[in-house]
């Protein structure tokens, strides 16, 4: 071939090499940018879903007009569309009117004798509009209001409704005919409790009824099953029957609260007396408004100072109830004049004497919005069933309709990361319980036990995996014979391909029950295996040279296999004798009854073993490569200077390979933090804050996998799950960043070796 042809061929090769370099350069660049873009898009999507949780609420004024009618308003209500509202007045009238304009729709007179007035009221059930009306002649009338919705030619029509499901005849509460200053009651199942207190009298008329439904119609009647008169230590200003008809509260303006247990309706008895307003030096405290939170468990006590305190009964380990102040809200400074609670969440609005209305959420312990609605005191306030607006009446007879934008009030830093005292609990705690069948359920969105469970599972997995993987990598990468290494390393790496769902399945259905039945054998194995291996190593070092020389260098590990098998057999054989000798024949029961450690079958120990097996191949593979790739001249130089192989390993190989070992450990940790299927199948999925290895746990990833399919898109639950995913992402990002930072410093320190 001529020189010109060779030059042309060489030029073509150079051009092709240039084209390939150009394509590779930009392809790699585009690929890197695509990875970065994908991560940024993922972060953007997370923040897009999470951001509404922390957005501020808005309060917007819609209308102001004169009150329709002149009689004093006792009660206000508004429909869910803020279209139609009602007033119950003291002159025994029900006034329906347009909520946006005040236009009169209908006026209904109550079926009472002429001259009889309504002196008190209590809403028995907000959802059904059941209300008890106390009358000036000592009688009580049960009624029900509502707003029927229909569509005519695509236009929504609201028709107000007011009925008497138990008949139009009022029942006698006070035989002496005194005006009922306070009434209350509650229906629970097929029973109903009604109470009333005559004006100026320190007594409560208590009546219990059974609801009877007609066989061939929907008519319901009341059959009285109990009637009692309860004596009070004071003249009450409020009477309240709780949502489960367990407690009757009598409260006066000084803060004195007398509590009666009414579970036995035939024999209600006084249970406790509580001072809800303890003195603060010379400062005088006074109650001005009282109401129940959704569910009828928590009492909201509004004060003259503008402060509101939430109380509820807390049960201790001895099944004794104490009535505790749980949290206080002091953002308003004028006397609380009225309050209204949400019908679907633990939120409420407070109206005060200076015309301000504040929007709050009890569980989140936060003020969501505060605005001045009127220049005079607010006397009555009603919240729409959807909690997207309220109707307020001021002292001058003006009505004010406001719209609320408040999608996610349940979330606060306290709810997510601190202890919260939930209704029915003995004390504040970290709780995750996102849903329930009850409509008045208090959601519990604490991410603390989930984050703790994630780190706990990763800790026990790494505690199991790191020593095994690193020491195996040390032996395989430095001491093991090449032929043996060629068989061992691919075999261990092949375990990486094993689906984690298989490991989780085996851990949950086989390993967990086995450990429960044979727990001593596991701990015996942890004790006997290292002892027997060390003992074998010592004996092997003392064996005659003619025996040791028969085993080629690097193959000594094969001799340990029978020792390990023997340790397993011995541990299983000693299981029953040790369990009967030390643990009375049942180690899990002994742990619970004697050691005071709760034992769950699917616990952190099971997770640590199963997840450790999943992490070992990753750590081993990276660590072994780091050790094996230590430059041979460093190893040979150390050995030539008289160092033993072990001294060479500790003084030369490990420092040089330390960046790779650290990276292997951190990558394994990231793998353990993000693991889903093993923890999902091998734990009890109990969200508890307990480091105990015998207790279960719930991780962020497992929680997302379990609950995301059932969460409502756009709901608070849905967005909190995305917040959990963001936290998990930040965990792995943090660990990887720390790992890379430390690795770079190690490279600078040991790179010159």
NORLINBEL-V100748 format. One record per residue. N is the residue number from 1. RES is the residue in one letter. OMEGA is omega in radians with two decimals (999 if undefined). Layout:
# NORLINBEL-V100748
N/RES/OMEGA + N/RES/OMEGA
This chain:
# NORLINBEL-V100748
1/X/-3.09 + 2/X/-3.14 + 3/X/3.12 + 4/X/3.13 + 5/X/3.12 + 6/X/3.13 + 7/X/3.13 + 8/X/3.12 + 9/X/3.11 + 10/X/3.13 + 11/X/3.11 + 12/X/3.12 + 13/X/3.13 + 14/X/3.12 + 15/X/3.12 + 16/X/3.11 + 17/X/3.11 + 18/X/3.10 + 19/X/-3.13 + 20/X/3.11 + 21/X/-3.14 + 22/X/-3.12 + 23/X/-3.13 + 24/X/-3.12 + 25/X/-3.08 + 26/X/3.09 + 27/X/3.10 + 28/X/3.11 + 29/X/3.12 + 30/X/3.11 + 31/X/3.11 + 32/X/3.10 + 33/X/3.12 + 34/X/3.10 + 35/X/3.12 + 36/X/3.12 + 37/X/3.13 + 38/X/3.12 + 39/X/3.14 + 40/X/3.10 + 41/X/3.10 + 42/X/3.10 + 43/X/3.13 + 44/X/-3.13 + 45/X/3.09 + 46/X/-3.11 + 47/X/3.11 + 48/X/3.14 + 49/X/-3.05 + 50/X/-3.02 + 51/X/-3.14 + 52/X/3.12 + 53/X/-3.03 + 54/X/3.10 + 55/X/-3.10 + 56/X/3.06 + 57/X/3.10 + 58/X/3.08 + 59/X/-3.04 + 60/X/3.13 + 61/X/-3.14 + 62/X/-3.05 + 63/X/3.01 + 64/X/-3.10 + 65/X/3.12 + 66/X/3.14 + 67/X/3.08 + 68/X/-3.09 + 69/X/-3.04 + 70/X/-3.08 + 71/X/-3.12 + 72/X/3.12 + 73/X/3.02 + 74/X/-3.05 + 75/X/3.05 + 76/X/3.02 + 77/X/3.14 + 78/X/-3.10 + 79/X/-3.02 + 80/X/3.11 + 81/X/-3.10 + 82/X/3.14 + 83/X/-3.07 + 84/X/3.14 + 85/X/3.08 + 86/X/2.99 + 87/X/2.93 + 88/X/-3.03 + 89/X/-3.10 + 90/X/3.09 + 91/X/3.01 + 92/X/3.10 + 93/X/3.00 + 94/X/-3.06 + 95/X/3.04 + 96/X/-3.11 + 97/X/3.11 + 98/X/-3.04 + 99/X/-3.06 + 100/X/-3.06 + 101/X/-3.06 + 102/X/3.14 + 103/X/-3.10 + 104/X/3.13 + 105/X/-3.08 + 106/X/3.05 + 107/X/-3.10 + 108/X/3.08 + 109/X/3.11 + 110/X/-3.12 + 111/X/3.12 + 112/X/-3.14 + 113/X/-3.12 + 114/X/3.13 + 115/X/3.12 + 116/X/-3.13 + 117/X/3.02 + 118/X/-3.08 + 119/X/-3.13 + 120/X/3.10 + 121/X/3.01 + 122/X/3.10 + 123/X/-3.13 + 124/X/-3.09 + 125/X/-3.12 + 126/X/-3.07 + 127/X/-3.11 + 128/X/3.14 + 129/X/3.12 + 130/X/-3.09 + 131/X/3.05 + 132/X/-3.09 + 133/X/3.07 + 134/X/-3.03 + 135/X/-3.08 + 136/X/3.12 + 137/X/3.10 + 138/X/-3.13 + 139/X/3.14 + 140/X/-3.12 + 141/X/3.08 + 142/X/-3.11 + 143/X/3.14 + 144/X/3.11 + 145/X/3.14 + 146/X/-3.13 + 147/X/-3.12 + 148/X/-3.08 + 149/X/3.05 + 150/X/-3.14 + 151/X/3.10 + 152/X/-3.08 + 153/X/3.10 + 154/X/-3.13 + 155/X/-3.12 + 156/X/3.11 + 157/X/3.11 + 158/X/3.11 + 159/X/-3.14 + 160/X/-3.11 + 161/X/3.06 + 162/X/-3.03 + 163/X/-3.11 + 164/X/-3.01 + 165/X/3.14 + 166/X/3.10 + 167/X/-3.07 + 168/X/-3.13 + 169/X/3.12 + 170/X/3.09 + 171/X/-3.12 + 172/X/3.07 + 173/X/3.12 + 174/X/-3.07 + 175/X/-3.12 + 176/X/3.08 + 177/X/3.11 + 178/X/-3.13 + 179/X/3.11 + 180/X/-3.12 + 181/X/-3.11 + 182/X/3.06 + 183/X/3.06 + 184/X/3.13 + 185/X/-3.14 + 186/X/3.03 + 187/X/3.14 + 188/X/-3.10 + 189/X/-3.14 + 190/X/-3.14 + 191/X/3.13 + 192/X/3.07 + 193/X/3.09 + 194/X/3.11 + 195/X/3.10 + 196/X/3.12 + 197/X/3.11 + 198/X/-3.10 + 199/X/3.07 + 200/X/-3.09 + 201/X/3.12 + 202/X/-3.13 + 203/X/3.04 + 204/X/3.01 + 205/X/-3.04 + 206/X/3.13 + 207/X/3.11 + 208/X/-3.06 + 209/X/2.98 + 210/X/-3.13 + 211/X/3.13 + 212/X/3.13 + 213/X/-3.13 + 214/X/-3.04 + 215/X/-3.02 + 216/X/3.10 + 217/X/3.14 + 218/X/-3.12 + 219/X/3.14 + 220/X/3.12 + 221/X/3.14 + 222/X/3.03 + 223/X/-3.08 + 224/X/-3.13 + 225/X/3.12 + 226/X/3.10 + 227/X/-3.12 + 228/X/3.01 + 229/X/-3.08 + 230/X/3.14 + 231/X/3.14 + 232/X/3.10 + 233/X/-3.11 + 234/X/3.03 + 235/X/-3.02 + 236/X/2.98 + 237/X/3.05 + 238/X/2.98 + 239/X/-3.09 + 240/X/3.02 + 241/X/-3.04 + 242/X/-3.00 + 243/X/-3.13 + 244/X/-3.07 + 245/X/3.04 + 246/X/-3.01 + 247/X/2.98 + 248/X/-3.13 + 249/X/2.97 + 250/X/-3.00 + 251/X/3.01 + 252/X/-3.01 + 253/X/3.12 + 254/X/-3.13 + 255/X/3.09 + 256/X/-3.13 + 257/X/3.10 + 258/X/-3.03 + 259/X/3.09 + 260/X/2.99 + 261/X/-3.08 + 262/X/3.08 + 263/X/3.02 + 264/X/-3.02 + 265/X/3.14 + 266/X/-3.14 + 267/X/3.07 + 268/X/-3.08 + 269/X/3.11 + 270/X/-3.09 + 271/X/-3.08 + 272/X/2.98 + 273/X/-3.01 + 274/X/3.00 + 275/X/-3.07 + 276/X/3.14 + 277/X/3.11 + 278/X/-3.07 + 279/X/3.10 + 280/X/-3.08 + 281/X/-3.14 + 282/X/-3.10 + 283/X/3.12 + 284/X/3.13 + 285/X/-3.09 + 286/X/3.08 + 287/X/3.12 + 288/X/-3.13 + 289/X/-3.12 + 290/X/3.08 + 291/X/3.03 + 292/X/2.92 + 293/X/3.11 + 294/X/-3.13 + 295/X/3.09 + 296/X/3.09 + 297/X/-3.10 + 298/X/3.02 + 299/X/3.05 + 300/X/-3.08 + 301/X/3.13 + 302/X/-3.03 + 303/X/3.12 + 304/X/-3.14 + 305/X/-3.08 + 306/X/3.13 + 307/X/3.05 + 308/X/-3.14 + 309/X/3.08 + 310/X/3.11 + 311/X/2.92 + 312/X/3.13 + 313/X/3.10 + 314/X/-3.10 + 315/X/3.13 + 316/X/-3.07 + 317/X/3.14 + 318/X/3.11 + 319/X/3.09 + 320/X/-3.10 + 321/X/2.97 + 322/X/-3.04 + 323/X/-2.91 + 324/X/2.94 + 325/X/-3.00 + 326/X/-3.14 + 327/X/-3.12 + 328/X/3.09 + 329/X/-3.06 + 330/X/-3.10 + 331/X/3.13 + 332/X/-3.01 + 333/X/3.12 + 334/X/-3.13 + 335/X/3.09 + 336/X/-3.08 + 337/X/3.12 + 338/X/3.10 + 339/X/3.08 + 340/X/-3.08 + 341/X/3.06 + 342/X/-3.11 + 343/X/-3.08 + 344/X/-3.13 + 345/X/-3.12 + 346/X/3.11 + 347/X/3.14 + 348/X/3.04 + 349/X/3.11 + 350/X/3.05 + 351/X/-3.10 + 352/X/-3.02 + 353/X/3.10 + 354/X/3.09 + 355/X/3.12 + 356/X/3.02 + 357/X/3.12 + 358/X/3.12 + 359/X/-3.03 + 360/X/2.92 + 361/X/-3.00 + 362/X/-3.06 + 363/X/3.13 + 364/X/3.11 + 365/X/-3.08 + 366/X/2.95 + 367/X/-3.07 + 368/X/3.13 + 369/X/3.13 + 370/X/-3.12 + 371/X/3.12 + 372/X/-3.08 + 373/X/-3.08 + 374/X/3.08 + 375/X/3.11 + 376/X/-3.06 + 377/X/3.03 + 378/X/-3.10 + 379/X/3.14 + 380/X/3.11 + 381/X/3.11 + 382/X/-3.13 + 383/X/3.10 + 384/X/-3.12 + 385/X/3.12 + 386/X/-3.14 + 387/X/3.12 + 388/X/3.10 + 389/X/3.08 + 390/X/3.09 + 391/X/-3.10 + 392/X/3.06 + 393/X/-3.12 + 394/X/-3.05 + 395/X/-3.13 + 396/X/3.11 + 397/X/3.10 + 398/X/3.06 + 399/X/-3.09 + 400/X/3.10 + 401/X/-3.12 + 402/X/3.08 + 403/X/-3.14 + 404/X/3.00 + 405/X/-2.97 + 406/X/-2.98 + 407/X/-2.99 + 408/X/-3.12 + 409/X/-3.03 + 410/X/-2.99 + 411/X/3.00 + 412/X/3.11 + 413/X/3.14 + 414/X/-3.13 + 415/X/-3.04 + 416/X/-2.92 + 417/X/-3.12 + 418/X/3.08 + 419/X/3.14 + 420/X/3.10 + 421/X/-3.12 + 422/X/3.13 + 423/X/3.10 + 424/X/-3.13 + 425/X/-3.08 + 426/X/-3.07 + 427/X/3.08 + 428/X/-3.11 + 429/X/3.02 + 430/X/-3.07 + 431/X/2.91 + 432/X/3.04 + 433/X/-2.90 + 434/X/-3.05 + 435/X/3.12 + 436/X/3.12 + 437/X/-3.10 + 438/X/-3.13 + 439/X/-3.13 + 440/X/-3.09 + 441/X/3.08 + 442/X/-3.11 + 443/X/-3.12 + 444/X/-2.98 + 445/X/-3.14 + 446/X/3.08 + 447/X/-3.09 + 448/X/3.14 + 449/X/3.11 + 450/X/3.08 + 451/X/3.10 + 452/X/3.12 + 453/X/3.10 + 454/X/-3.14 + 455/X/3.12 + 456/X/3.12 + 457/X/3.13 + 458/X/-3.13 + 459/X/-3.11 + 460/X/3.08 + 461/X/3.14 + 462/X/3.09 + 463/X/3.10 + 464/X/-2.94 + 465/X/-2.99 + 466/X/3.14 + 467/X/-3.12 + 468/X/-3.06 + 469/X/-3.09 + 470/X/-3.13 + 471/X/3.06 + 472/X/3.11 + 473/X/3.11 + 474/X/-3.12 + 475/X/-3.08 + 476/X/-3.06 + 477/X/-3.05 + 478/X/-3.03 + 479/X/-2.99 + 480/X/3.09 + 481/X/-3.09 + 482/X/-3.12 + 483/X/3.11 + 484/X/3.11 + 485/X/-3.14 + 486/X/3.10 + 487/X/-3.04 + 488/X/-3.02 + 489/X/3.11 + 490/X/-3.14 + 491/X/3.13 + 492/X/3.14 + 493/X/3.12 + 494/X/3.12 + 495/X/3.10 + 496/X/-3.11 + 497/X/-3.13 + 498/X/-3.13 + 499/X/-3.12 + 500/X/3.10 + 501/X/3.09 + 502/X/3.09 + 503/X/3.11 + 504/X/3.11 + 505/X/3.14 + 506/X/-3.12 + 507/X/-3.10 + 508/X/-3.02 + 509/X/3.13 + 510/X/-3.03 + 511/X/-3.10 + 512/X/3.08 + 513/X/-3.13 + 514/X/3.13 + 515/X/3.13 + 516/X/-3.11 + 517/X/-3.05 + 518/X/-3.08 + 519/X/3.13 + 520/X/-3.12 + 521/X/3.12 + 522/X/-3.12 + 523/X/3.03 + 524/X/3.13 + 525/X/3.11 + 526/X/3.13 + 527/X/-3.03 + 528/X/-3.04 + 529/X/3.12 + 530/X/-3.14 + 531/X/-3.12 + 532/X/3.11 + 533/X/3.11 + 534/X/3.12 + 535/X/3.11 + 536/X/3.12 + 537/X/3.12 + 538/X/-3.14 + 539/X/3.12 + 540/X/3.12 + 541/X/3.14 + 542/X/3.14 + 543/X/3.12 + 544/X/-3.11 + 545/X/-3.11 + 546/X/3.10 + 547/X/-3.09 + 548/X/-3.13 + 549/X/3.12 + 550/X/-3.13 + 551/X/-3.13 + 552/X/-3.14 + 553/X/3.13 + 554/X/-3.14 + 555/X/-3.09 + 556/X/-3.11 + 557/X/3.14 + 558/X/-3.14 + 559/X/-3.10 + 560/X/-3.09 + 561/X/3.10 + 562/X/3.12 + 563/X/3.11 + 564/X/3.11 + 565/X/3.12 + 566/X/3.11 + 567/X/3.10 + 568/X/-3.13 + 569/X/-3.13 + 570/X/3.13 + 571/X/3.12 + 572/X/-3.12 + 573/X/-3.13 + 574/X/-3.05 + 575/X/-3.09 + 576/X/3.13 + 577/X/-3.13 + 578/X/-3.13 + 579/X/3.11 + 580/X/-3.08 + 581/X/-3.03 + 582/X/-2.97 + 583/X/3.05 + 584/X/3.04 + 585/X/-3.11 + 586/X/-3.07 + 587/X/3.09 + 588/X/3.11 + 589/X/3.11 + 590/X/3.11 + 591/X/-3.10 + 592/X/-3.00 + 593/X/-3.06 + 594/X/-3.10 + 595/X/-3.14 + 596/X/-3.14 + 597/X/3.11 + 598/X/-3.11 + 599/X/3.01 + 600/X/-3.11 + 601/X/3.11 + 602/X/-2.97 + 603/X/-3.09 + 604/X/3.10 + 605/X/3.11 + 606/X/3.13 + 607/X/-3.13 + 608/X/-3.14 + 609/X/-3.07 + 610/X/-3.14 + 611/X/3.07 + 612/X/3.10 + 613/X/3.12 + 614/X/-3.07 + 615/X/-3.09 + 616/X/-3.10 + 617/X/-3.12 + 618/X/-3.12 + 619/X/-3.12 + 620/X/-3.05 + 621/X/-3.11 + 622/X/-3.12 + 623/X/-3.13 + 624/X/3.09 + 625/X/-3.14 + 626/X/-3.13 + 627/X/-3.09 + 628/X/-3.07 + 629/X/3.01 + 630/X/-3.08 + 631/X/-3.07 + 632/X/-3.12 + 633/X/3.08 + 634/X/3.14 + 635/X/-3.11 + 636/X/3.11 + 637/X/3.12 + 638/X/-3.14 + 639/X/-3.13 + 640/X/3.13 + 641/X/3.04 + 642/X/3.11 + 643/X/3.07 + 644/X/3.08 + 645/X/-3.14 + 646/X/3.09 + 647/X/3.09 + 648/X/3.11 + 649/X/-3.05 + 650/X/-3.04 + 651/X/-3.06 + 652/X/-3.00 + 653/X/-3.09 + 654/X/3.07 + 655/X/-3.13 + 656/X/-3.10 + 657/X/-3.03 + 658/X/3.06 + 659/X/3.11 + 660/X/3.12 + 661/X/3.12 + 662/X/3.10 + 663/X/3.13 + 664/X/-3.14 + 665/X/-3.09 + 666/X/3.07 + 667/X/3.06 + 668/X/3.10 + 669/X/3.08 + 670/X/3.09 + 671/X/-3.13 + 672/X/-3.14 + 673/X/-3.09 + 674/X/-3.10 + 675/X/-3.08 + 676/X/-2.92 + 677/X/-3.11 + 678/X/-3.13 + 679/X/3.12 + 680/X/-3.04 + 681/X/-3.02 + 682/X/3.10 + 683/X/3.08 + 684/X/-3.11 + 685/X/3.08 + 686/X/-3.09 + 687/X/-3.12 + 688/X/3.09 + 689/X/-3.09 + 690/X/-3.11 + 691/X/-3.07 + 692/X/-3.10 + 693/X/-3.11 + 694/X/3.10 + 695/X/3.12 + 696/X/-3.13 + 697/X/2.98 + 698/X/-3.11 + 699/X/3.12 + 700/X/-3.08 + 701/X/3.13 + 702/X/3.13 + 703/X/3.11 + 704/X/-3.12 + 705/X/-3.09 + 706/X/-2.92 + 707/X/-3.11 + 708/X/-3.12 + 709/X/-3.07 + 710/X/-3.10 + 711/X/3.11 + 712/X/-3.10 + 713/X/3.12 + 714/X/-3.14 + 715/X/3.09 + 716/X/3.11 + 717/X/-3.13 + 718/X/-3.09 + 719/X/3.08 + 720/X/3.05 + 721/X/3.05 + 722/X/3.06 + 723/X/3.06 + 724/X/3.09 + 725/X/3.10 + 726/X/3.09 + 727/X/3.11 + 728/X/3.09 + 729/X/-3.13 + 730/X/3.06 + 731/X/-3.09 + 732/X/3.10 + 733/X/-3.14 + 734/X/-3.12 + 735/X/-3.14 + 736/X/3.12 + 737/X/3.10 + 738/X/-3.12 + 739/X/-3.12 + 740/X/3.12 + 741/X/-3.14 + 742/X/-3.14 + 743/X/3.13 + 744/X/3.11 + 745/X/3.10 + 746/X/3.12 + 747/X/3.12 + 748/X/-3.07 + 749/X/-3.03 + 750/X/-3.07 + 751/X/-3.10 + 752/X/-3.12 + 753/X/999
